Amino acid sequence: MHDEGASPREEYRLRVDLAYVGRDFQGWQIQAVARTIQGELRHLVSRVLDREVTPVGAGRTDTGVNARGQVAHIALRSEAECDRLIRALPGMVPGDIAITAIRRVSPAFNARLAATSRRYSYHLLLGRDIFRPYCWQLGRDLDRAAVDRAAGWFLGAHDYASFCKTSSLKDDGNICDVSLCTLEWGADSAIFHVKANRFLHHMVRNMVGQLVEVGYGRREADDIPRILAARSRSAAGGMAPPQGLFLEEVTYPEHLLDPGYQPPSSAQGVDA
């Protein structure tokens, strides 16, 4: 029982899976004036519940970055609030956001902190086509064998400081364990697929920037280990633009997807 006058505990969680076109958003994270994904969701959720509730996202995508598999959680006070949002929210989002699934999960579920891996894709067009806006249009082919060789160097656990925005470097060594790093080639296109336990700020776009440099013949494929070892953003070249990047998937431990699961140390719920 809560003390009289105390705020109710947020003992319920919803998982929201969503997709969005990033072109008209200033990224995920709420900003004072600019339009953001988190800001749109907070506005809609707060309208339904008649109180301010801020969803927490798995990844803080940047301005112009897209998602097909973003995940957010919403901490709630009752089953009734869960039911209201499940019914109302999918039909309220604007045309450049789609809620692909919404369901109750464990109160221990945290979209950002509980994620075990994230997977991104980056789309390259080797020609030009004004009707294909969600890609980096290079206008020329790449040395495909060299790019494939360079991509292989990213596999495994490495310090990715050279591929991170300097002001966003972590204090824990910036190690990321990359389990998938490959290119899917088409006649006039390429899709870069990458999966890791975590990603640093701008990491995927900087990886793609280096691969394109290799594909142009401006760098050697075997330069990648040297760039990684330098642990300095200045060692790497340019960054790919945002419009070709998609957050594709976020994975979680299975037990956190069970609404009935309670962590041993938290029988009374988990605050956001």
C-alpha positions, 0 to 999 in steps of 0.5 A: 500500500502507498503512503497517503499523498505519495505518487503511485508506483509505476509497476507496469511496463509496455513494450512499443515496437515502432518504425519511422522515417527520420527525415523530418525529425531532429532525432529520437531524443526530446528537445525543447523546440524541435520535432523528435520521435520521443517528443511525439510519443510523449505528447500522445501518451500524455494525451491518453493518460492525462499526465506526462509520461516519457517513453524510453527508447532503445537507441537515440537515433540521430537527425535524419536516421530511420528505424524499422525496429526501434523499441521503447518502453512506457512505465505505467501505474495500472493494467487499465493504463496499459489497456488504454494505450494498447487500444489508442496509441497505434491509431494516433501516431502521425504518418511518418511513424508506425507502431508495429507492436505494443504489449505488456512486458516484465516490470523489469524490462528497460528498452535501453539498458536491457538490450543484448544486441542491436542491428543496423543496416545502411543503404548505398546506391551506386548510381543516382535515382531521385526517387530513392531518398533513403540511401547514400547515392554514390553515383559510382561503383565500388571495389566490392572485393576490397570493401568486403575485405575491409568489413571483415576487420570489424568483426569481434571485440574492438575499441571503437574510439576512432569511430565515435563522436569524440564528445560522446566517448565512454569511460569504459574503454569503448569496446563493442563486440561486432557479431555481424558485419557484411555487405549485401550487393545488388546490381546498382546497390549495397546494403551494409548489415552490422550487429553488435552488443552495443554501438557508440555515437556515429559508429555505424556511419563512420564505419560506412564512411571508411568502407566507401573510402576503401571502395573508392581506392582512397584507403586500403582494406588493411588500414582498418586495424590501424584506424581501430588501434589509433583510438582517435577520431582523427585517424578515420575519414569522413562520415556517411550521411544519415538518410541511409541508416536504419535501426533494424532490430533490438534483442532482449532476454526472453524472460523480460518479455514475460509480463509476470516476471519479477526480478528477485530483488524487486517484488514491488516494481521498477521505476523508469 
